[in-house]
Amino acid sequence: MSKYDKLNEFMIEEFLKRTPYKLLAKEGPSGSLKARFKLANGNINFYSNGSITTDGKEASILSERLDYWNEKVTKLKKTIFIVYAFQNIEKKDEVQGLLLEWGFNVEVMEEQAGNGVSLLNKLEKSVAKADYGIVLLSPDIEIEPGKFLPRPNVMMELGLLLGYLKDSEHRISVINYKTDKEDVEIASDILGVAYEEYSPATIATKLMNEVYHLYEFVEEN
């Protein structure tokens, strides 16, 4: 097993984008080499078995940076609460899978039997653990032709997140699953909330953009 066991190809590429190490090119795959990240004074090599090596003039410096990233992800104690309508469980599973792969703890309110009081208590306890919120917004209830509202549970959970995370400047991301023919009605000026349109091709990058700050990396100058 690679000593950088918490890092994968996507994470390395995204982390590199946010450092002074200018990514000149990404090469591969070739044989067992899945990807080579070519930098000005060295390379990071990612192999199909998950192992990672460095070479070039600054190989040792790049190794130190990989060590730093891996340690940060290993010790990450951040929890993200996902808000979603229950018919969108596949979308939730996609986002949850990415967040878990990147080292985050994830809390969700699963659909289950129970009286209103116990479910609310469970929801409040789950939300109280959160350092950040991801809201999966979809056109669920049509209020007029082409105009939709999210399901009530989505708005309630969003409200709870806003209350519990009120002291955080960057606290919630809303991923909007609307289409050109469906407009989801929701306030677009809530402070501390970032809005992203859903695209299958870019969901991972957009999600990383929103949660990257939670790693609390100290970037080199």
Rosetta constraint file for C-alpha pairs under 8 A:
AtomPair CA 1 CA 5 HARMONIC 6.72 0.50
AtomPair CA 1 CA 50 HARMONIC 7.39 0.50
AtomPair CA 1 CA 51 HARMONIC 6.69 0.50
AtomPair CA 2 CA 50 HARMONIC 6.46 0.50
AtomPair CA 2 CA 51 HARMONIC 4.53 0.50
AtomPair CA 2 CA 52 HARMONIC 6.41 0.50
AtomPair CA 3 CA 51 HARMONIC 7.76 0.50
AtomPair CA 4 CA 51 HARMONIC 7.48 0.50
AtomPair CA 4 CA 52 HARMONIC 6.94 0.50
AtomPair CA 4 CA 66 HARMONIC 6.89 0.50
AtomPair CA 4 CA 67 HARMONIC 6.70 0.50
AtomPair CA 4 CA 70 HARMONIC 5.59 0.50
AtomPair CA 5 CA 50 HARMONIC 7.56 0.50
AtomPair CA 5 CA 51 HARMONIC 7.85 0.50
AtomPair CA 5 CA 70 HARMONIC 7.23 0.50
AtomPair CA 6 CA 70 HARMONIC 5.62 0.50
AtomPair CA 6 CA 73 HARMONIC 6.47 0.50
AtomPair CA 6 CA 74 HARMONIC 6.43 0.50
AtomPair CA 6 CA 102 HARMONIC 7.63 0.50
AtomPair CA 6 CA 103 HARMONIC 7.41 0.50
AtomPair CA 7 CA 11 HARMONIC 6.09 0.50
AtomPair CA 7 CA 12 HARMONIC 6.64 0.50
AtomPair CA 7 CA 69 HARMONIC 7.84 0.50
AtomPair CA 7 CA 70 HARMONIC 6.18 0.50
AtomPair CA 7 CA 73 HARMONIC 7.94 0.50
AtomPair CA 7 CA 102 HARMONIC 7.75 0.50
AtomPair CA 8 CA 12 HARMONIC 6.27 0.50
AtomPair CA 8 CA 50 HARMONIC 7.16 0.50
AtomPair CA 9 CA 13 HARMONIC 6.38 0.50
AtomPair CA 9 CA 35 HARMONIC 7.40 0.50
AtomPair CA 9 CA 46 HARMONIC 6.52 0.50
AtomPair CA 10 CA 14 HARMONIC 6.19 0.50
AtomPair CA 11 CA 15 HARMONIC 5.90 0.50
AtomPair CA 11 CA 102 HARMONIC 7.41 0.50
AtomPair CA 12 CA 16 HARMONIC 6.02 0.50
AtomPair CA 13 CA 17 HARMONIC 6.43 0.50
AtomPair CA 13 CA 37 HARMONIC 7.63 0.50
AtomPair CA 14 CA 18 HARMONIC 7.02 0.50
AtomPair CA 14 CA 205 HARMONIC 7.69 0.50
AtomPair CA 14 CA 208 HARMONIC 7.65 0.50
AtomPair CA 15 CA 19 HARMONIC 6.91 0.50
AtomPair CA 16 CA 20 HARMONIC 7.89 0.50
AtomPair CA 16 CA 21 HARMONIC 6.43 0.50
AtomPair CA 16 CA 22 HARMONIC 7.53 0.50
AtomPair CA 16 CA 23 HARMONIC 6.93 0.50
AtomPair CA 17 CA 21 HARMONIC 7.74 0.50
AtomPair CA 17 CA 22 HARMONIC 7.42 0.50
AtomPair CA 17 CA 23 HARMONIC 7.09 0.50
AtomPair CA 18 CA 219 HARMONIC 7.95 0.50
AtomPair CA 19 CA 219 HARMONIC 6.21 0.50
AtomPair CA 19 CA 220 HARMONIC 6.80 0.50
AtomPair CA 20 CA 220 HARMONIC 6.77 0.50
AtomPair CA 20 CA 221 HARMONIC 6.63 0.50
AtomPair CA 21 CA 39 HARMONIC 6.56 0.50
AtomPair CA 21 CA 40 HARMONIC 7.46 0.50
AtomPair CA 22 CA 39 HARMONIC 5.86 0.50
AtomPair CA 22 CA 40 HARMONIC 6.64 0.50
AtomPair CA 23 CA 37 HARMONIC 6.72 0.50
AtomPair CA 23 CA 38 HARMONIC 6.07 0.50
AtomPair CA 23 CA 39 HARMONIC 5.00 0.50
AtomPair CA 23 CA 40 HARMONIC 7.50 0.50
AtomPair CA 24 CA 37 HARMONIC 7.68 0.50
AtomPair CA 24 CA 38 HARMONIC 5.52 0.50
AtomPair CA 24 CA 39 HARMONIC 5.37 0.50
AtomPair CA 24 CA 40 HARMONIC 6.84 0.50
AtomPair CA 25 CA 37 HARMONIC 6.14 0.50
AtomPair CA 25 CA 38 HARMONIC 5.17 0.50
AtomPair CA 25 CA 39 HARMONIC 7.29 0.50
AtomPair CA 26 CA 35 HARMONIC 6.61 0.50
AtomPair CA 26 CA 36 HARMONIC 5.59 0.50
AtomPair CA 26 CA 37 HARMONIC 4.72 0.50
AtomPair CA 26 CA 38 HARMONIC 6.08 0.50
AtomPair CA 27 CA 35 HARMONIC 5.56 0.50
AtomPair CA 27 CA 36 HARMONIC 4.97 0.50
AtomPair CA 27 CA 37 HARMONIC 6.57 0.50
AtomPair CA 27 CA 38 HARMONIC 7.56 0.50
AtomPair CA 28 CA 33 HARMONIC 6.62 0.50
AtomPair CA 28 CA 34 HARMONIC 5.61 0.50
AtomPair CA 28 CA 35 HARMONIC 4.64 0.50
AtomPair CA 28 CA 36 HARMONIC 6.18 0.50
AtomPair CA 29 CA 33 HARMONIC 5.60 0.50
AtomPair CA 29 CA 34 HARMONIC 4.26 0.50
AtomPair CA 29 CA 35 HARMONIC 5.45 0.50
AtomPair CA 30 CA 34 HARMONIC 6.35 0.50
AtomPair CA 30 CA 35 HARMONIC 7.85 0.50
AtomPair CA 32 CA 47 HARMONIC 5.72 0.50
AtomPair CA 32 CA 48 HARMONIC 5.56 0.50
AtomPair CA 32 CA 49 HARMONIC 7.76 0.50
AtomPair CA 33 CA 45 HARMONIC 7.08 0.50
AtomPair CA 33 CA 46 HARMONIC 6.21 0.50
AtomPair CA 33 CA 47 HARMONIC 4.45 0.50
AtomPair CA 33 CA 48 HARMONIC 6.14 0.50
AtomPair CA 34 CA 45 HARMONIC 7.87 0.50
AtomPair CA 34 CA 46 HARMONIC 5.71 0.50
AtomPair CA 34 CA 47 HARMONIC 4.85 0.50
AtomPair CA 34 CA 48 HARMONIC 5.28 0.50
AtomPair CA 35 CA 45 HARMONIC 6.04 0.50
AtomPair CA 35 CA 46 HARMONIC 5.17 0.50
AtomPair CA 35 CA 47 HARMONIC 6.75 0.50
AtomPair CA 36 CA 43 HARMONIC 6.63 0.50
AtomPair CA 36 CA 44 HARMONIC 5.77 0.50
AtomPair CA 36 CA 45 HARMONIC 4.51 0.50
AtomPair CA 36 CA 46 HARMONIC 6.18 0.50
AtomPair CA 37 CA 43 HARMONIC 5.51 0.50
AtomPair CA 37 CA 44 HARMONIC 5.08 0.50
AtomPair CA 37 CA 45 HARMONIC 6.35 0.50
AtomPair CA 38 CA 42 HARMONIC 6.51 0.50
AtomPair CA 38 CA 43 HARMONIC 4.72 0.50
AtomPair CA 38 CA 44 HARMONIC 6.80 0.50
AtomPair CA 39 CA 43 HARMONIC 5.57 0.50
AtomPair CA 39 CA 44 HARMONIC 7.98 0.50
AtomPair CA 41 CA 56 HARMONIC 6.08 0.50
AtomPair CA 41 CA 57 HARMONIC 5.30 0.50
AtomPair CA 41 CA 58 HARMONIC 5.57 0.50
AtomPair CA 42 CA 54 HARMONIC 7.12 0.50
AtomPair CA 42 CA 55 HARMONIC 5.56 0.50
AtomPair CA 42 CA 56 HARMONIC 4.03 0.50
AtomPair CA 42 CA 57 HARMONIC 5.58 0.50
AtomPair CA 42 CA 58 HARMONIC 5.36 0.50
AtomPair CA 42 CA 59 HARMONIC 5.78 0.50
AtomPair CA 42 CA 62 HARMONIC 7.69 0.50
AtomPair CA 43 CA 54 HARMONIC 5.52 0.50
AtomPair CA 43 CA 55 HARMONIC 5.37 0.50
AtomPair CA 43 CA 56 HARMONIC 6.18 0.50
AtomPair CA 43 CA 59 HARMONIC 7.14 0.50
AtomPair CA 44 CA 52 HARMONIC 7.05 0.50
AtomPair CA 44 CA 53 HARMONIC 5.92 0.50
AtomPair CA 44 CA 54 HARMONIC 4.59 0.50
AtomPair CA 44 CA 55 HARMONIC 6.84 0.50
AtomPair CA 44 CA 62 HARMONIC 7.47 0.50
AtomPair CA 45 CA 52 HARMONIC 5.50 0.50
AtomPair CA 45 CA 53 HARMONIC 5.15 0.50
AtomPair CA 45 CA 54 HARMONIC 5.98 0.50
AtomPair CA 46 CA 50 HARMONIC 6.61 0.50
AtomPair CA 46 CA 51 HARMONIC 6.12 0.50
AtomPair CA 46 CA 52 HARMONIC 4.71 0.50
AtomPair CA 46 CA 53 HARMONIC 6.81 0.50
AtomPair CA 47 CA 51 HARMONIC 5.38 0.50
AtomPair CA 47 CA 52 HARMONIC 6.29 0.50
AtomPair CA 53 CA 63 HARMONIC 7.69 0.50
AtomPair CA 54 CA 59 HARMONIC 5.07 0.50
AtomPair CA 54 CA 60 HARMONIC 7.52 0.50
AtomPair CA 54 CA 62 HARMONIC 6.64 0.50
AtomPair CA 54 CA 63 HARMONIC 6.37 0.50
AtomPair CA 55 CA 59 HARMONIC 4.55 0.50
AtomPair CA 55 CA 60 HARMONIC 7.95 0.50
AtomPair CA 58 CA 62 HARMONIC 6.20 0.50
AtomPair CA 59 CA 63 HARMONIC 6.15 0.50
AtomPair CA 60 CA 64 HARMONIC 6.27 0.50
AtomPair CA 61 CA 65 HARMONIC 6.35 0.50
AtomPair CA 62 CA 66 HARMONIC 6.23 0.50
AtomPair CA 63 CA 67 HARMONIC 6.14 0.50
AtomPair CA 64 CA 68 HARMONIC 6.19 0.50
AtomPair CA 65 CA 69 HARMONIC 6.23 0.50
AtomPair CA 66 CA 70 HARMONIC 5.99 0.50
AtomPair CA 67 CA 71 HARMONIC 6.06 0.50
AtomPair CA 68 CA 72 HARMONIC 6.21 0.50
AtomPair CA 69 CA 73 HARMONIC 6.22 0.50
AtomPair CA 69 CA 217 HARMONIC 7.78 0.50
AtomPair CA 70 CA 74 HARMONIC 6.00 0.50
AtomPair CA 71 CA 75 HARMONIC 6.12 0.50
AtomPair CA 72 CA 76 HARMONIC 5.88 0.50
AtomPair CA 72 CA 215 HARMONIC 6.81 0.50
AtomPair CA 72 CA 217 HARMONIC 7.60 0.50
AtomPair CA 73 CA 102 HARMONIC 7.30 0.50
AtomPair CA 73 CA 103 HARMONIC 5.63 0.50
AtomPair CA 73 CA 215 HARMONIC 7.10 0.50
AtomPair CA 74 CA 103 HARMONIC 6.88 0.50
AtomPair CA 76 CA 103 HARMONIC 6.47 0.50
AtomPair CA 76 CA 104 HARMONIC 6.72 0.50
AtomPair CA 76 CA 215 HARMONIC 6.90 0.50
AtomPair CA 77 CA 104 HARMONIC 7.03 0.50
AtomPair CA 77 CA 105 HARMONIC 7.15 0.50
AtomPair CA 78 CA 104 HARMONIC 5.73 0.50
AtomPair CA 78 CA 105 HARMONIC 6.10 0.50
AtomPair CA 78 CA 130 HARMONIC 7.56 0.50
AtomPair CA 78 CA 131 HARMONIC 6.02 0.50
AtomPair CA 78 CA 214 HARMONIC 7.01 0.50
AtomPair CA 79 CA 104 HARMONIC 5.94 0.50
AtomPair CA 79 CA 105 HARMONIC 4.51 0.50
AtomPair CA 79 CA 106 HARMONIC 5.49 0.50
AtomPair CA 79 CA 107 HARMONIC 6.96 0.50
AtomPair CA 79 CA 129 HARMONIC 6.62 0.50
AtomPair CA 79 CA 130 HARMONIC 4.98 0.50
AtomPair CA 79 CA 131 HARMONIC 5.36 0.50
AtomPair CA 79 CA 132 HARMONIC 6.71 0.50
AtomPair CA 80 CA 104 HARMONIC 6.98 0.50
AtomPair CA 80 CA 105 HARMONIC 6.27 0.50
AtomPair CA 80 CA 106 HARMONIC 4.98 0.50
AtomPair CA 80 CA 107 HARMONIC 6.17 0.50
AtomPair CA 80 CA 130 HARMONIC 5.32 0.50
AtomPair CA 80 CA 131 HARMONIC 5.93 0.50
AtomPair CA 80 CA 132 HARMONIC 4.85 0.50
AtomPair CA 80 CA 133 HARMONIC 5.39 0.50
AtomPair CA 80 CA 134 HARMONIC 7.00 0.50
AtomPair CA 81 CA 106 HARMONIC 5.83 0.50
AtomPair CA 81 CA 107 HARMONIC 4.64 0.50
AtomPair CA 81 CA 108 HARMONIC 5.77 0.50
AtomPair CA 81 CA 126 HARMONIC 7.53 0.50
AtomPair CA 81 CA 127 HARMONIC 6.44 0.50
AtomPair CA 81 CA 130 HARMONIC 5.65 0.50
AtomPair CA 81 CA 131 HARMONIC 7.89 0.50
AtomPair CA 81 CA 132 HARMONIC 6.39 0.50
AtomPair CA 81 CA 133 HARMONIC 4.78 0.50
AtomPair CA 81 CA 134 HARMONIC 6.20 0.50
AtomPair CA 82 CA 92 HARMONIC 7.40 0.50
AtomPair CA 82 CA 96 HARMONIC 7.70 0.50
AtomPair CA 82 CA 106 HARMONIC 7.28 0.50
AtomPair CA 82 CA 107 HARMONIC 6.39 0.50
AtomPair CA 82 CA 108 HARMONIC 5.33 0.50
AtomPair CA 82 CA 109 HARMONIC 7.91 0.50
AtomPair CA 82 CA 133 HARMONIC 5.93 0.50
AtomPair CA 82 CA 134 HARMONIC 4.82 0.50
AtomPair CA 82 CA 135 HARMONIC 5.86 0.50
AtomPair CA 82 CA 136 HARMONIC 7.43 0.50
AtomPair CA 83 CA 108 HARMONIC 6.82 0.50
AtomPair CA 83 CA 109 HARMONIC 7.57 0.50
AtomPair CA 83 CA 133 HARMONIC 7.44 0.50
AtomPair CA 83 CA 134 HARMONIC 6.15 0.50
AtomPair CA 83 CA 135 HARMONIC 4.58 0.50
AtomPair CA 83 CA 136 HARMONIC 5.95 0.50
AtomPair CA 83 CA 154 HARMONIC 6.02 0.50
AtomPair CA 83 CA 157 HARMONIC 6.44 0.50
AtomPair CA 83 CA 158 HARMONIC 7.08 0.50
AtomPair CA 84 CA 88 HARMONIC 6.55 0.50
AtomPair CA 84 CA 89 HARMONIC 7.51 0.50
AtomPair CA 84 CA 92 HARMONIC 6.66 0.50
AtomPair CA 84 CA 135 HARMONIC 6.27 0.50
AtomPair CA 84 CA 136 HARMONIC 5.06 0.50
AtomPair CA 84 CA 137 HARMONIC 6.94 0.50
AtomPair CA 84 CA 154 HARMONIC 5.95 0.50
AtomPair CA 85 CA 89 HARMONIC 7.39 0.50
AtomPair CA 85 CA 136 HARMONIC 7.65 0.50
AtomPair CA 85 CA 137 HARMONIC 7.98 0.50
AtomPair CA 85 CA 138 HARMONIC 7.80 0.50
AtomPair CA 85 CA 150 HARMONIC 7.84 0.50
AtomPair CA 85 CA 151 HARMONIC 6.40 0.50
AtomPair CA 85 CA 153 HARMONIC 7.17 0.50
AtomPair CA 85 CA 154 HARMONIC 6.25 0.50
AtomPair CA 86 CA 110 HARMONIC 8.00 0.50
AtomPair CA 86 CA 111 HARMONIC 6.94 0.50
AtomPair CA 88 CA 92 HARMONIC 6.35 0.50
AtomPair CA 89 CA 93 HARMONIC 6.00 0.50
AtomPair CA 90 CA 94 HARMONIC 6.27 0.50
AtomPair CA 91 CA 95 HARMONIC 6.45 0.50
AtomPair CA 91 CA 136 HARMONIC 7.83 0.50
AtomPair CA 92 CA 96 HARMONIC 5.91 0.50
AtomPair CA 92 CA 136 HARMONIC 7.44 0.50
AtomPair CA 93 CA 97 HARMONIC 5.84 0.50
AtomPair CA 94 CA 98 HARMONIC 6.52 0.50
AtomPair CA 95 CA 99 HARMONIC 6.33 0.50
AtomPair CA 96 CA 100 HARMONIC 6.13 0.50
AtomPair CA 96 CA 106 HARMONIC 6.81 0.50
AtomPair CA 97 CA 101 HARMONIC 6.12 0.50
AtomPair CA 98 CA 102 HARMONIC 6.26 0.50
AtomPair CA 98 CA 204 HARMONIC 7.23 0.50
AtomPair CA 99 CA 103 HARMONIC 6.54 0.50
AtomPair CA 99 CA 104 HARMONIC 5.50 0.50
AtomPair CA 99 CA 105 HARMONIC 7.56 0.50
AtomPair CA 99 CA 106 HARMONIC 7.29 0.50
AtomPair CA 100 CA 104 HARMONIC 5.16 0.50
AtomPair CA 100 CA 105 HARMONIC 6.34 0.50
AtomPair CA 100 CA 106 HARMONIC 6.93 0.50
AtomPair CA 107 CA 126 HARMONIC 6.21 0.50
AtomPair CA 107 CA 127 HARMONIC 7.66 0.50
AtomPair CA 107 CA 130 HARMONIC 7.54 0.50
AtomPair CA 108 CA 126 HARMONIC 7.31 0.50
AtomPair CA 109 CA 122 HARMONIC 8.00 0.50
AtomPair CA 109 CA 123 HARMONIC 6.28 0.50
AtomPair CA 109 CA 126 HARMONIC 7.46 0.50
AtomPair CA 114 CA 118 HARMONIC 6.55 0.50
AtomPair CA 114 CA 119 HARMONIC 6.36 0.50
AtomPair CA 115 CA 119 HARMONIC 6.39 0.50
AtomPair CA 116 CA 120 HARMONIC 6.14 0.50
AtomPair CA 117 CA 121 HARMONIC 6.21 0.50
AtomPair CA 118 CA 122 HARMONIC 6.14 0.50
AtomPair CA 119 CA 123 HARMONIC 6.08 0.50
AtomPair CA 120 CA 124 HARMONIC 6.13 0.50
AtomPair CA 121 CA 125 HARMONIC 6.24 0.50
AtomPair CA 122 CA 126 HARMONIC 6.24 0.50
AtomPair CA 123 CA 127 HARMONIC 6.13 0.50
AtomPair CA 123 CA 157 HARMONIC 7.95 0.50
AtomPair CA 124 CA 128 HARMONIC 5.96 0.50
AtomPair CA 124 CA 160 HARMONIC 7.49 0.50
AtomPair CA 125 CA 129 HARMONIC 6.70 0.50
AtomPair CA 126 CA 130 HARMONIC 7.10 0.50
AtomPair CA 127 CA 160 HARMONIC 7.08 0.50
AtomPair CA 127 CA 161 HARMONIC 6.36 0.50
AtomPair CA 127 CA 164 HARMONIC 7.25 0.50
AtomPair CA 128 CA 164 HARMONIC 6.34 0.50
AtomPair CA 130 CA 165 HARMONIC 7.96 0.50
AtomPair CA 131 CA 165 HARMONIC 7.30 0.50
AtomPair CA 131 CA 171 HARMONIC 7.47 0.50
AtomPair CA 132 CA 165 HARMONIC 7.44 0.50
AtomPair CA 132 CA 171 HARMONIC 5.16 0.50
AtomPair CA 132 CA 172 HARMONIC 5.83 0.50
AtomPair CA 133 CA 161 HARMONIC 6.74 0.50
AtomPair CA 133 CA 171 HARMONIC 6.38 0.50
AtomPair CA 133 CA 172 HARMONIC 4.57 0.50
AtomPair CA 133 CA 173 HARMONIC 6.33 0.50
AtomPair CA 134 CA 172 HARMONIC 5.81 0.50
AtomPair CA 134 CA 173 HARMONIC 4.98 0.50
AtomPair CA 134 CA 174 HARMONIC 5.93 0.50
AtomPair CA 134 CA 175 HARMONIC 7.35 0.50
AtomPair CA 135 CA 154 HARMONIC 7.67 0.50
AtomPair CA 135 CA 158 HARMONIC 7.12 0.50
AtomPair CA 135 CA 172 HARMONIC 7.35 0.50
AtomPair CA 135 CA 173 HARMONIC 6.17 0.50
AtomPair CA 135 CA 174 HARMONIC 4.62 0.50
AtomPair CA 135 CA 175 HARMONIC 6.09 0.50
AtomPair CA 136 CA 174 HARMONIC 6.07 0.50
AtomPair CA 136 CA 175 HARMONIC 5.08 0.50
AtomPair CA 136 CA 176 HARMONIC 6.32 0.50
AtomPair CA 136 CA 177 HARMONIC 7.23 0.50
AtomPair CA 137 CA 150 HARMONIC 6.47 0.50
AtomPair CA 137 CA 154 HARMONIC 7.74 0.50
AtomPair CA 137 CA 174 HARMONIC 6.58 0.50
AtomPair CA 137 CA 175 HARMONIC 5.90 0.50
AtomPair CA 137 CA 176 HARMONIC 4.79 0.50
AtomPair CA 137 CA 177 HARMONIC 5.84 0.50
AtomPair CA 137 CA 178 HARMONIC 7.68 0.50
AtomPair CA 137 CA 184 HARMONIC 7.75 0.50
AtomPair CA 138 CA 149 HARMONIC 7.95 0.50
AtomPair CA 138 CA 150 HARMONIC 5.98 0.50
AtomPair CA 138 CA 176 HARMONIC 6.22 0.50
AtomPair CA 138 CA 177 HARMONIC 4.95 0.50
AtomPair CA 138 CA 178 HARMONIC 5.79 0.50
AtomPair CA 138 CA 184 HARMONIC 6.82 0.50
AtomPair CA 139 CA 148 HARMONIC 5.07 0.50
AtomPair CA 139 CA 149 HARMONIC 5.91 0.50
AtomPair CA 139 CA 150 HARMONIC 5.77 0.50
AtomPair CA 139 CA 177 HARMONIC 7.40 0.50
AtomPair CA 139 CA 178 HARMONIC 6.07 0.50
AtomPair CA 139 CA 182 HARMONIC 6.58 0.50
AtomPair CA 139 CA 183 HARMONIC 6.96 0.50
AtomPair CA 139 CA 184 HARMONIC 5.41 0.50
AtomPair CA 140 CA 148 HARMONIC 6.23 0.50
AtomPair CA 140 CA 149 HARMONIC 5.92 0.50
AtomPair CA 140 CA 150 HARMONIC 5.12 0.50
AtomPair CA 140 CA 151 HARMONIC 5.87 0.50
AtomPair CA 141 CA 148 HARMONIC 5.18 0.50
AtomPair CA 141 CA 149 HARMONIC 5.05 0.50
AtomPair CA 141 CA 150 HARMONIC 6.25 0.50
AtomPair CA 141 CA 151 HARMONIC 6.59 0.50
AtomPair CA 142 CA 146 HARMONIC 7.24 0.50
AtomPair CA 142 CA 147 HARMONIC 5.78 0.50
AtomPair CA 142 CA 148 HARMONIC 4.27 0.50
AtomPair CA 142 CA 149 HARMONIC 6.42 0.50
AtomPair CA 143 CA 147 HARMONIC 5.78 0.50
AtomPair CA 143 CA 148 HARMONIC 5.56 0.50
AtomPair CA 143 CA 149 HARMONIC 6.97 0.50
AtomPair CA 144 CA 148 HARMONIC 7.17 0.50
AtomPair CA 146 CA 181 HARMONIC 6.05 0.50
AtomPair CA 146 CA 182 HARMONIC 5.03 0.50
AtomPair CA 146 CA 183 HARMONIC 6.15 0.50
AtomPair CA 147 CA 182 HARMONIC 6.18 0.50
AtomPair CA 147 CA 183 HARMONIC 5.18 0.50
AtomPair CA 147 CA 184 HARMONIC 6.25 0.50
AtomPair CA 147 CA 185 HARMONIC 6.87 0.50
AtomPair CA 148 CA 182 HARMONIC 6.85 0.50
AtomPair CA 148 CA 183 HARMONIC 5.96 0.50
AtomPair CA 148 CA 184 HARMONIC 4.83 0.50
AtomPair CA 148 CA 185 HARMONIC 5.98 0.50
AtomPair CA 149 CA 184 HARMONIC 5.50 0.50
AtomPair CA 149 CA 185 HARMONIC 5.38 0.50
AtomPair CA 149 CA 186 HARMONIC 7.35 0.50
AtomPair CA 150 CA 154 HARMONIC 6.30 0.50
AtomPair CA 150 CA 155 HARMONIC 6.87 0.50
AtomPair CA 150 CA 184 HARMONIC 6.97 0.50
AtomPair CA 150 CA 185 HARMONIC 7.67 0.50
AtomPair CA 151 CA 155 HARMONIC 6.84 0.50
AtomPair CA 152 CA 156 HARMONIC 6.15 0.50
AtomPair CA 153 CA 157 HARMONIC 6.03 0.50
AtomPair CA 154 CA 158 HARMONIC 6.07 0.50
AtomPair CA 155 CA 159 HARMONIC 6.12 0.50
AtomPair CA 156 CA 160 HARMONIC 6.33 0.50
AtomPair CA 157 CA 161 HARMONIC 6.21 0.50
AtomPair CA 158 CA 162 HARMONIC 6.24 0.50
AtomPair CA 159 CA 163 HARMONIC 6.32 0.50
AtomPair CA 160 CA 164 HARMONIC 6.19 0.50
AtomPair CA 161 CA 165 HARMONIC 5.76 0.50
AtomPair CA 161 CA 166 HARMONIC 7.97 0.50
AtomPair CA 161 CA 172 HARMONIC 7.81 0.50
AtomPair CA 162 CA 166 HARMONIC 5.58 0.50
AtomPair CA 162 CA 171 HARMONIC 7.93 0.50
AtomPair CA 162 CA 172 HARMONIC 7.90 0.50
AtomPair CA 165 CA 171 HARMONIC 6.26 0.50
AtomPair CA 166 CA 171 HARMONIC 7.90 0.50
AtomPair CA 168 CA 192 HARMONIC 7.32 0.50
AtomPair CA 169 CA 191 HARMONIC 7.74 0.50
AtomPair CA 169 CA 192 HARMONIC 5.16 0.50
AtomPair CA 170 CA 192 HARMONIC 4.82 0.50
AtomPair CA 170 CA 193 HARMONIC 6.72 0.50
AtomPair CA 170 CA 194 HARMONIC 7.90 0.50
AtomPair CA 171 CA 192 HARMONIC 5.54 0.50
AtomPair CA 171 CA 193 HARMONIC 6.36 0.50
AtomPair CA 172 CA 192 HARMONIC 6.45 0.50
AtomPair CA 172 CA 193 HARMONIC 4.82 0.50
AtomPair CA 172 CA 194 HARMONIC 6.42 0.50
AtomPair CA 173 CA 193 HARMONIC 5.54 0.50
AtomPair CA 173 CA 194 HARMONIC 4.70 0.50
AtomPair CA 173 CA 195 HARMONIC 5.91 0.50
AtomPair CA 173 CA 196 HARMONIC 7.48 0.50
AtomPair CA 173 CA 210 HARMONIC 6.75 0.50
AtomPair CA 174 CA 193 HARMONIC 7.01 0.50
AtomPair CA 174 CA 194 HARMONIC 6.05 0.50
AtomPair CA 174 CA 195 HARMONIC 4.80 0.50
AtomPair CA 174 CA 196 HARMONIC 6.18 0.50
AtomPair CA 175 CA 195 HARMONIC 6.09 0.50
AtomPair CA 175 CA 196 HARMONIC 4.93 0.50
AtomPair CA 175 CA 197 HARMONIC 5.83 0.50
AtomPair CA 175 CA 198 HARMONIC 5.91 0.50
AtomPair CA 176 CA 195 HARMONIC 7.13 0.50
AtomPair CA 176 CA 196 HARMONIC 6.03 0.50
AtomPair CA 176 CA 197 HARMONIC 4.87 0.50
AtomPair CA 176 CA 198 HARMONIC 5.56 0.50
AtomPair CA 177 CA 197 HARMONIC 6.53 0.50
AtomPair CA 177 CA 198 HARMONIC 5.28 0.50
AtomPair CA 178 CA 182 HARMONIC 5.56 0.50
AtomPair CA 178 CA 183 HARMONIC 6.00 0.50
AtomPair CA 178 CA 184 HARMONIC 6.41 0.50
AtomPair CA 178 CA 197 HARMONIC 7.69 0.50
AtomPair CA 178 CA 198 HARMONIC 7.79 0.50
AtomPair CA 179 CA 183 HARMONIC 7.04 0.50
AtomPair CA 188 CA 195 HARMONIC 7.85 0.50
AtomPair CA 189 CA 193 HARMONIC 7.78 0.50
AtomPair CA 194 CA 210 HARMONIC 7.95 0.50
AtomPair CA 196 CA 206 HARMONIC 7.41 0.50
AtomPair CA 198 CA 202 HARMONIC 7.75 0.50
AtomPair CA 198 CA 203 HARMONIC 6.37 0.50
AtomPair CA 199 CA 203 HARMONIC 5.66 0.50
AtomPair CA 202 CA 206 HARMONIC 6.10 0.50
AtomPair CA 203 CA 207 HARMONIC 5.96 0.50
AtomPair CA 204 CA 208 HARMONIC 6.15 0.50
AtomPair CA 205 CA 209 HARMONIC 6.16 0.50
AtomPair CA 206 CA 210 HARMONIC 6.53 0.50
AtomPair CA 207 CA 211 HARMONIC 6.40 0.50
AtomPair CA 208 CA 212 HARMONIC 5.48 0.50
AtomPair CA 211 CA 215 HARMONIC 7.78 0.50
AtomPair CA 212 CA 216 HARMONIC 7.83 0.50
AtomPair CA 213 CA 217 HARMONIC 7.53 0.50
